[in-house]
Amino acid sequence: MDERAALALLETELEPVGDDAAAVDGLVVTTDMLHERTDFPAGTTRYTAGWRSVGASLSDVAAMGADATAAVAAYAAPAFVEEELLAFVRGATDVCDLVGAEYVGGDLDGHGEFTVATTAIGRTDEPVPRSGARPGDVVCVTGTVGRSAAALEYFERAAAGDRDALERANALFQFEPRVAAGRALACNASAMMDSSDGLARSLHQLADASGCGFAIDAGPIPIDDAVRAVTDTDDAALELATTFGEDFELVVAIPEGEVETARDAIDVPLSAIGSVVDASEGITLDGEPLEDRGYTHGERD
């Protein structure tokens, strides 16, 4: 049973389990687990690991349109190395500081593989679900997509001996959780989630939750420049940018007349990439079916 099948099973026992975070009495709570083998390529610094793992949970808070309040992390490793442990905490603290949250500690444990479990807490009285997209809404995405795909290429180049590539890879892995943007977009959004599983898979997840379809145009998809730098063709860049995942941007449905208001309210780019359509029309990219492909936890080598 893979992660998605497990989530489907849990939907029969827990309600709700479909959004990026749970909303309880004005709080949003989310948790994530990352492993060295599948989430931290060789060359990932402990600072980057701290930033990225805590940032992943903060991104879920952002997707609910909430203020980020605090985060904790459980750090498990074969041995506690002073330099590594301090670097991890500094990365976790810095990403929290970036979004106005506080890193408040966590737990330590011995483990055969470097593993991190993080929890983030936020506040909002009106969380934005995945289930509100309606035909006629405009589909938008913040920032750019494909950073993590490009980062992996640079990690692989570093492993092959390119020393300059390692710094570039770690920089790309240190993304900004879109907490401020999510909070501002909540005023206009009908549905929202983050793109941690990839743009294509996120669209399928939104469609499932909202009971709708999407007509997406490839042209306006904001492919990160780093992706174009590591690919040879536009098609290859589009493939990486839409299916690799772990970009942690926001994918949001906004009523057509409110897009410009939403765009003016945030300090990062907001690209309109298509429209919400009836479920019977499916999910298409330039008129062709868009396959449900993306990141599945535990499957990356």
C-alpha positions in Angstrom: 0.0 0.0 0.0 1.5 3.4 -1.0 1.0 6.7 0.7 -2.1 7.7 -1.4 -3.8 4.4 -0.8 -3.1 4.7 3.0 -4.6 8.2 3.0 -7.7 6.9 1.2 -8.0 4.1 3.9 -7.7 6.7 6.7 -10.5 8.7 5.1 -12.9 6.0 6.3 -11.7 6.4 9.9 -10.8 10.1 10.3 -12.7 13.3 9.2 -11.3 15.4 7.7 -7.9 14.2 6.3 -7.9 15.8 2.9 -6.5 19.3 3.5 -2.9 20.4 4.0 -3.5 20.9 7.7 -6.1 20.1 10.3 -8.2 23.0 11.5 -9.3 22.9 15.2 -10.8 25.8 17.1 -9.0 28.5 15.2 -5.7 26.6 15.0 -4.2 24.7 12.1 -1.9 21.8 12.8 0.3 19.8 10.4 3.1 17.3 10.6 5.6 15.9 8.1 8.4 13.3 8.1 11.5 13.4 6.0 14.2 10.8 5.5 17.8 11.0 4.3 17.4 8.4 1.6 14.3 10.0 -0.1 14.4 13.6 0.9 18.0 14.8 1.5 20.3 14.0 -1.4 24.0 13.5 -0.7 25.5 17.0 0.0 22.4 18.4 1.7 23.8 20.4 4.6 22.2 20.0 8.0 21.3 23.7 7.8 19.4 23.1 4.6 17.8 20.0 6.2 16.6 22.1 9.1 15.3 24.8 6.9 13.6 22.4 4.4 12.0 20.1 6.9 10.5 22.8 9.0 9.6 24.8 5.9 7.6 21.9 4.5 5.3 22.1 7.5 5.1 25.8 7.4 4.1 25.5 3.8 1.0 23.5 4.9 0.1 26.3 7.2 0.4 28.7 4.3 -1.9 26.6 2.2 -4.6 27.0 4.8 -4.4 30.8 4.6 -3.2 30.9 8.2 -0.6 32.9 10.2 2.3 30.7 11.2 2.8 30.6 15.0 5.4 27.9 15.9 7.2 24.8 14.8 8.9 21.9 16.4 11.1 19.0 15.1 12.0 15.5 16.2 15.6 14.9 15.0 16.8 11.3 14.7 20.3 10.3 13.6 22.9 7.5 14.0 25.0 9.9 16.1 24.7 13.4 17.4 27.4 15.5 15.9 27.6 19.0 17.5 28.2 20.9 14.2 25.4 19.1 12.4 22.9 19.4 15.2 23.5 23.2 15.7 23.4 23.7 11.9 20.0 22.0 11.8 18.5 24.1 14.5 19.9 27.3 12.9 18.2 26.3 9.6 15.0 25.5 11.3 15.1 28.8 13.3 15.9 30.9 10.2 13.0 29.6 8.1 10.7 30.2 11.0 12.0 33.8 11.4 11.5 34.4 7.7 7.7 33.8 8.1 7.2 35.3 11.5 6.9 32.0 13.4 9.0 30.7 16.3 11.1 27.5 16.4 10.4 26.2 19.9 12.4 22.9 20.0 11.4 19.3 19.7 12.9 15.9 20.4 16.1 13.9 19.8 16.4 10.2 19.1 19.0 7.7 17.8 18.1 6.1 14.5 19.9 4.2 11.7 18.9 6.8 9.1 18.8 10.6 9.5 15.1 11.3 9.9 13.2 14.4 10.8 9.5 14.8 11.9 8.2 18.3 12.1 5.0 19.9 13.3 3.9 23.5 12.6 1.0 25.4 14.2 -0.9 28.4 12.8 -3.9 30.5 13.4 -6.9 31.4 11.3 -10.7 31.6 11.8 -11.4 31.0 8.2 -9.1 28.2 6.8 -9.1 27.8 3.0 -9.9 24.2 2.0 -9.1 22.2 -1.1 -12.8 21.7 -1.8 -14.1 25.1 -2.9 -13.0 25.4 -6.5 -15.9 26.1 -8.9 -16.2 26.2 -12.7 -15.2 29.7 -13.9 -12.6 30.2 -11.2 -9.0 31.0 -12.4 -6.2 28.6 -11.5 -3.1 30.4 -10.2 0.3 29.5 -8.8 2.7 31.6 -6.7 6.4 32.0 -7.5 8.0 29.5 -9.8 7.9 25.7 -10.1 10.8 23.3 -10.6 13.3 24.6 -8.1 13.7 21.2 -6.4 14.1 19.4 -9.7 16.9 21.7 -10.6 18.4 21.3 -7.1 18.5 17.5 -7.6 20.4 17.9 -10.8 23.0 20.1 -9.1 23.3 17.6 -6.2 24.1 15.0 -8.8 26.6 17.2 -10.5 28.2 17.8 -7.2 28.4 14.1 -6.6 30.2 13.8 -9.9 32.9 16.3 -8.7 31.5 19.7 -9.5 32.1 21.6 -6.3 30.3 24.8 -7.4 27.1 22.8 -7.9 26.8 21.9 -4.2 26.3 25.5 -3.1 23.7 26.1 -5.8 21.9 22.9 -4.9 21.5 23.8 -1.2 20.4 27.3 -2.1 17.6 26.0 -4.3 16.5 23.6 -1.6 16.0 26.5 0.9 12.6 27.7 -0.4 10.4 30.4 1.2 7.2 29.1 2.7 4.4 31.3 1.2 2.8 32.1 4.6 2.3 35.8 3.9 1.0 35.1 0.4 -1.4 32.4 1.7 -2.7 34.7 4.4 -3.4 37.4 1.8 -4.8 35.1 -0.8 -7.3 33.6 1.7 -9.4 36.7 1.2 -10.1 35.7 -2.4 -9.3 32.0 -2.7 -12.1 29.5 -3.2 -9.6 26.6 -2.8 -5.9 26.3 -2.1 -3.1 23.8 -1.4 0.7 23.7 -1.7 2.5 22.0 -4.6 4.7 19.7 -2.5 3.7 16.7 -4.6 4.1 18.6 -7.9 1.9 20.9 -9.9 0.2 18.1 -11.9 -0.6 15.9 -8.9 -1.7 19.0 -6.9 -4.3 19.7 -9.7 -5.6 16.2 -9.5 -5.8 16.4 -5.7 -7.7 19.7 -5.9 -10.0 18.3 -8.6 -10.8 15.3 -6.4 -11.5 17.5 -3.4 -13.6 20.1 -5.3 -15.4 17.7 -7.8 -14.2 19.7 -10.8 -11.8 19.7 -13.7 -9.1 22.0 -14.9 -8.1 23.4 -18.3 -4.4 24.4 -17.9 -2.2 26.3 -20.4 1.5 25.4 -20.6 2.6 28.9 -21.7 2.0 30.8 -18.5 3.3 28.1 -16.1 6.1 29.9 -14.2 9.0 27.5 -14.8 12.0 28.5 -12.6 15.1 29.7 -14.5 17.2 27.0 -12.8 15.1 24.3 -14.5 15.8 25.8 -17.9 19.5 25.9 -17.0 19.7 22.1 -16.5 17.4 21.0 -19.4 17.9 21.0 -23.1 14.4 21.6 -24.4 11.2 23.5 -23.4 9.4 20.2 -23.2 11.9 18.7 -20.8 11.7 21.9 -18.6 7.9 21.7 -18.5 8.0 18.0 -17.6 10.3 18.6 -14.6 8.5 21.7 -13.5 5.1 20.1 -13.4 5.8 16.6 -12.2 8.9 16.5 -10.0 7.3 18.1 -6.9 8.6 19.5 -3.6 8.3 23.1 -4.8 6.1 24.3 -1.9 4.3 27.0 -3.9 0.6 27.7 -3.6 -1.9 26.4 -6.1 -5.1 28.4 -5.8 -8.5 28.8 -7.4 -9.8 32.4 -7.4 -13.0 33.8 -8.8 -12.3 35.4 -12.2 -13.1 39.0 -11.1 -10.8 38.8 -8.1 -7.5 37.7 -9.6 -6.0 41.2 -10.0 -7.0 42.1 -6.4 -5.3 38.9 -5.2 -2.2 39.6 -7.3 -1.9 43.1 -5.8 -2.2 41.8 -2.3 0.9 39.6 -2.3 4.6 40.4 -2.8 5.4 37.3 -4.9 4.4 36.7 -8.6 1.0 35.1 -9.1 0.6 33.4 -12.5 -2.8 32.6 -13.9 -2.3 29.2 -15.6 -5.8 28.1 -16.5 -9.4 27.8 -15.4 -11.7 25.5 -13.4 -14.1 23.5 -15.6 -16.7 20.9 -15.1 -15.5 17.6 -13.8 -16.7 15.9 -17.0 -14.0 17.8 -18.9 -11.2 16.2 -16.9 -7.8 17.8 -16.3 -6.0 18.9 -19.4 -2.8 20.7 -20.4 -3.1 22.5 -23.7 -6.1 20.4 -24.5 -4.5 17.0 -23.8 -5.1 14.9 -20.6 -2.7 15.8 -17.8 -1.5 12.7 -16.2 -1.5 12.4 -12.4 2.2 12.3 -11.8 4.3 13.7 -9.0 6.1 13.0 -5.8 5.1 10.0 -3.7 6.8 9.8 -0.3 9.1 6.9 0.1 9.5 6.2 -3.6 12.5 8.5 -4.5 15.9 6.9 -4.7 
